[in-house]
Structure formats: C-alpha cells, structure tokens
Amino acid sequence: MKLPRRKFLRLAAGAAAMPAVSRIARAQSYPARPVRIVSGFAAGGTNDILASLIGQWLQERLSQPFVVETRPGAGGNIGTEVVVRAPADGYTLLLFGPNTAISATLYDKLNFNFIRDIAPVAGIMRAPNVMEVNPGVPAKTVPEFIAYARANQGRINFASTGIGTSIHVSGELFKMMTGVNLVHVPYRGASPALVGLLGGQVQVMFDALPSSIEHIRTGKLRALAVTTAMRSDALPSVPTVGEFVPGYEASSIFGFGAPKNTPAEIIDKLNKEINAGLADPEIRPRVADLDGTVLVGSPADFGKLIAEETEKWRKVINTANIKAE
C-alpha cells in the first residue's frame, strides 16, 4: 500500500523526533533511584570531603540519595576501575583528584585508560601545594633557594608523601624547570613527611596547603611560594613559584567523572547542578576551607583540563624516570 505523501512525511518526522524525545524524557526522569559516588581514597581526606559535600547538594536538588562509597588503594586506581566497569547509566560516579593525571603514566599496566574510559562530568576545585622549607634553610625567597640549592647540588633533600603523589611530582617539576639537584625522600603519608621537615631531616617540601598551613602560621615552617598560577587567599602575601620560574604551575584538580557512554543528557544535567552548587554561598566557602578555588565549566572544558594535566605530568614522570612503588 502506497502512503499519501503528506502522511508519509508526517510519520517520518515523528520517527526522527523519537530519539530526541527519549533523551529528554530520560534526563527528566533521572535519577529514579540512589546514585553512588565512588572515591578512591580513605574516608576523611579531601576526596571524601568533596564527594560528601557535592553529594549532599545533589541529593537535595535531585531528590534521590547520593551515597559516597570509599574504595581506597593503588593510588586511587581501584576506585577508578570500579567506575570504569559500572553500567553507563548515570548511577555510578567517580570523585577523583590529581592522582588520575599522574597514574596514566606512572603505572605501566592499568586495566583502563582514564581519558578513554571515563567521561568528564564537572570540575569541583583547583588547590595549590606550598613550597616550604625548614627554618634552618637560609633561603627566604624562591630565587635565594635556587641559588642555595645550586651551591649545594645533591645535598638538599626534598620530602614527599610518596612516590608519584602530587607533592612528589610538584617537586620534580621544580627540579626540571630550574636545573637544581634535590634528593627525593619519599615518606608514607603527610604526617611522617612533615615530621621529617620539621625535624630538619629534609629541607624542603611541596606540601598540600591544608596539611602545613598551621605550621607556616606559627613559624615552624617557612613558606616560599604556592604552586598555582594565582596566589592563595589563605596566604595572600606568599608569591607563586611562577613569579620567579616562568611557566611553573602545579595544581591538585578535583572533579566528577562517569563511565564512558553515559548519556550526554545525564552528564549535562549533573554538570548544571554541580555548577549551581559551586556558586551556592554555603558551598563556596567550604571549598575555600580546603584552600581550593572552584572550577566551573562544561564537561568539555573539564575534559580539556584533564588532558592537559595528563600530558604535563607525563613529561615530568618520563624526564625524572619515576617508577611506581
């Protein structure tokens, strides 16, 4: 049977519109059940705090529980793999930090490729590290420290919280860009590294600001610079490393991802709600309490940033020949 032309065109137009209607309906109905947020680090850390903070906001806005699940281990890679293997339906999200951009090169055999297998959803914050020294070090500025290190090549120790951490690679980037020879001393966590720095066993550290700020304020440690491109509101009189070493920048980037092929309309909905949360007058100060500045933008913006960070740390890790423990 041959359909009249007008009826045929009407049916064809209706069929073409069905996928769009389906996508809209899917976004409107999401979420219809609880959503889990996987964090690859232990409870109580920055990842866990941010997951809980934004999860509570999403729960209030979208009227479904957003439950934080900590899956620590292997530098955050266990949690990432959980999300990579989850259904791409928007009901499993990943809260990740700077480890992801580092791990891509640090580990030879991961069961995933982060950029390929995780879809960017939204950034949350960018946080600085702080270049700090034991007060026994005579340098009071970054140029003075560079001169001091060059005069004592191979005799200055720099602490980190472990091989391949943000604290470690921030120091390696400094070495690479200044040509100074600092001896890396990895500790198992922030507390023992700070004990070593306070006790003078090591002379310098590129620590996460929240861990060290009270020691800086009490004069037990001397802050030379922060590692981000902009100065920190927490230490406004402290310059950036980049003011003396042009192009130097090291940040801890935190944000949300989802399994690849998660519907774009769901990602866009989450992105919109997370950006709204980051503009909320109650949430923004809580991000500032972590010495972070909010990252607001589209999923594409966040994906571009992740790719840039991954490439930057790839160069540092390969140049310094850093191997995972």
C-alpha positions in Angstrom: 0.0 0.0 0.0 1.4 3.4 -1.0 1.0 6.1 1.6 -0.1 9.6 0.6 3.0 11.9 0.5 1.7 14.2 3.4 1.1 11.3 5.7 4.4 9.7 4.9 6.3 12.9 5.7 4.4 13.3 9.0 5.2 9.7 10.0 8.9 10.2 9.1 9.1 13.4 11.0 7.6 11.7 14.1 10.1 8.8 13.9 13.0 11.2 13.6 11.8 13.1 16.7 11.5 10.0 18.8 15.2 9.7 19.9 15.2 13.4 21.0 12.0 12.9 22.9 13.5 9.8 24.5 16.7 11.7 25.6 14.6 14.5 27.1 12.4 12.0 29.0 15.5 10.2 30.2 17.1 13.4 31.5 13.8 14.5 33.2 13.3 11.2 35.0 17.0 10.9 36.2 17.7 10.0 38.9 15.0 7.5 39.6 17.0 5.6 42.3 20.0 6.2 44.6 23.3 7.2 42.9 26.7 6.1 44.3 29.8 8.3 44.3 33.0 6.2 44.3 36.0 7.8 46.0 39.3 6.0 45.5 40.8 7.2 48.8 40.1 6.6 52.5 37.4 8.4 54.4 38.3 11.8 55.9 40.5 13.0 53.1 39.9 15.7 50.5 38.3 13.3 48.0 35.9 12.0 50.6 35.0 15.6 51.9 34.3 16.8 48.4 32.2 13.7 47.5 30.1 14.2 50.6 29.7 17.9 50.1 28.6 17.8 46.5 26.7 14.6 47.0 24.6 16.2 49.7 23.9 19.1 47.4 22.8 16.8 44.5 20.7 14.8 46.9 18.8 17.9 47.9 18.4 19.2 44.3 17.5 15.9 42.7 15.5 14.2 45.5 17.5 10.9 45.5 20.3 9.7 47.8 23.8 10.2 46.5 25.8 7.7 48.6 29.6 8.0 49.0 31.5 4.7 48.7 35.2 4.7 49.5 37.3 2.2 47.6 40.9 3.1 48.6 44.0 1.5 47.2 46.6 1.7 44.4 46.7 5.5 44.3 43.0 5.7 43.6 43.1 3.3 40.7 40.9 0.7 42.4 38.1 3.2 42.8 38.5 4.3 39.2 38.3 0.7 37.9 35.1 0.2 39.8 33.5 3.1 37.9 35.1 2.1 34.5 33.3 -1.3 34.9 30.0 0.1 36.1 27.0 0.4 33.8 27.0 3.7 31.9 23.6 4.8 33.2 24.5 7.7 35.5 24.0 5.8 38.7 27.8 5.4 39.4 30.0 8.4 39.5 33.7 8.9 40.3 35.1 11.6 42.5 38.8 11.9 41.5 41.8 14.1 42.2 45.2 14.8 40.8 46.2 11.1 41.0 44.4 10.3 37.7 46.6 12.6 35.6 49.7 11.2 37.2 48.7 7.5 37.2 48.2 7.5 33.5 52.0 7.5 33.0 53.2 6.3 36.4 51.7 2.8 36.1 52.7 0.6 33.2 49.8 -1.8 33.3 46.4 -0.2 34.2 43.2 -2.0 33.3 41.8 1.2 31.9 42.7 4.4 30.1 41.3 7.2 32.1 40.8 9.7 29.2 39.2 7.0 27.0 37.1 5.2 29.7 35.9 8.0 32.0 33.6 10.7 30.7 34.2 14.1 32.3 31.2 15.5 34.2 32.3 18.6 36.1 35.3 20.1 37.9 35.0 21.0 41.5 38.2 22.7 42.6 41.8 23.5 42.0 44.1 23.5 45.0 47.7 24.6 45.5 50.6 23.0 47.1 53.0 25.2 49.0 56.8 25.2 48.6 58.1 25.4 52.2 61.4 25.0 54.0 62.6 24.2 57.4 63.6 27.5 59.1 67.2 26.3 59.3 67.4 26.8 55.5 68.8 30.3 54.9 66.7 31.0 51.8 63.8 33.4 52.3 62.7 33.5 48.7 62.5 31.2 45.7 65.5 32.8 43.9 67.5 32.5 47.2 66.5 28.9 47.5 67.6 28.1 43.8 71.0 29.8 44.5 71.3 27.9 47.8 70.4 24.6 46.1 72.9 25.2 43.2 75.6 25.8 45.7 74.8 22.6 47.4 73.9 20.3 44.5 72.8 16.8 45.6 72.9 17.8 49.4 69.4 19.2 49.7 66.6 16.7 50.5 63.0 17.2 49.5 60.2 15.3 51.1 57.1 13.9 49.6 54.1 11.9 50.8 55.1 9.0 48.5 56.3 8.2 45.0 54.0 9.6 42.3 52.0 11.8 44.6 51.1 15.4 43.7 53.6 16.5 46.3 56.4 14.4 44.6 55.8 15.5 41.0 55.4 19.2 42.0 59.0 19.0 43.3 60.2 17.1 40.3 58.7 19.8 38.0 60.6 22.4 40.0 63.8 20.5 39.6 63.2 20.0 35.9 62.5 23.7 35.3 65.3 25.2 37.4 68.0 22.6 36.9 68.7 22.2 40.7 69.6 18.7 42.0 67.3 17.9 45.0 67.3 14.4 46.6 63.9 12.9 46.8 62.9 11.4 50.1 59.5 9.7 49.9 57.6 9.2 53.2 54.4 7.1 53.7 51.9 9.9 54.1 51.8 13.6 55.1 52.3 13.2 58.8 55.7 11.5 58.7 56.9 13.8 55.9 56.0 16.8 58.0 57.8 15.3 61.0 60.9 14.9 58.8 60.7 18.5 57.6 60.1 20.0 61.0 62.9 18.0 62.4 65.3 19.0 59.6 65.9 15.6 58.2 64.7 17.1 54.9 64.9 20.7 53.9 62.1 21.4 51.5 58.6 20.1 50.6 55.9 21.0 48.1 53.1 20.0 50.5 49.3 20.3 50.2 48.4 23.6 51.8 45.9 22.4 54.4 48.5 20.0 55.9 51.1 22.7 56.5 49.3 26.0 57.0 49.2 26.0 60.8 53.0 25.2 60.9 53.5 28.1 58.5 51.4 30.5 60.6 53.2 29.6 63.8 56.7 30.0 62.1 57.7 26.3 62.4 57.9 26.2 58.6 58.7 29.0 56.1 56.5 29.3 53.0 58.5 30.4 49.9 55.7 30.2 47.3 52.5 28.5 46.3 52.4 26.3 43.2 49.3 27.5 41.4 49.3 30.3 38.8 47.4 32.6 41.2 48.2 33.4 44.8 46.2 31.7 47.5 43.6 33.5 49.6 44.9 31.6 52.6 48.4 33.0 52.2 47.9 36.2 50.2 51.4 37.6 50.9 53.1 34.5 49.7 54.1 34.7 46.0 53.7 31.9 43.4 56.6 29.8 42.1 55.7 31.1 38.6 56.6 34.6 39.6 60.2 33.5 39.7 60.1 30.4 37.5 58.1 31.5 34.4 55.6 28.8 33.3 55.7 26.8 36.5 52.3 25.7 37.7 51.2 22.6 39.7 47.6 22.1 41.0 45.6 19.5 42.6 42.5 19.2 40.3 39.3 17.5 41.7 36.1 16.7 39.9 33.5 14.2 38.8 33.6 11.6 36.1 31.2 8.8 34.9 31.7 5.6 32.8 32.2 6.3 29.1 28.9 6.2 27.1 26.9 7.6 29.9 24.1 9.5 28.2 25.1 13.1 27.4 21.8 14.5 28.7 22.5 12.9 32.1 26.1 14.3 32.2 24.8 17.7 31.2 22.1 17.6 34.0 24.8 16.7 36.6 27.1 19.3 35.3 24.5 22.0 35.6 23.6 21.0 39.1 27.2 20.8 40.3 28.0 24.2 38.8 25.0 25.6 40.6 26.3 24.1 43.8 29.7 25.6 43.4 28.0 29.0 43.1 26.0 28.5 46.3 27.0 30.9 49.1 27.2 28.0 51.6 29.3 25.6 49.5 31.8 28.0 48.0 33.3 28.9 51.5 33.6 25.2 52.3 35.7 24.7 49.2 37.7 27.7 50.3 38.2 26.0 53.6 40.1 23.3 51.7 42.3 26.1 50.2 40.7 25.5 46.8 39.2 27.7 44.1 36.1 26.4 42.4 36.2 25.0 38.8 33.1 25.9 36.9 32.6 25.0 33.3 31.2 22.5 30.8 32.1 18.8 30.6 34.2 19.6 27.5 36.1 22.3 29.5 36.9 19.8 32.2 37.9 17.1 29.8 40.4 19.5 28.1 41.9 20.3 31.5 42.3 16.6 32.4 44.1 16.0 29.1 46.4 19.0 29.7 47.3 17.8 33.2 47.9 14.3 32.0 50.3 15.5 29.3 52.1 17.8 31.7 52.7 15.0 34.3 53.6 12.5 31.5 56.6 14.7 30.6 57.7 15.1 34.3 57.4 11.4 35.1 59.3 10.4 32.0 62.0 13.1 32.4 62.5 12.2 36.1 62.2 8.4 35.3 59.7 8.0 38.2 58.6 4.4 38.7 55.6 3.3 40.8 56.4 1.6 44.1 
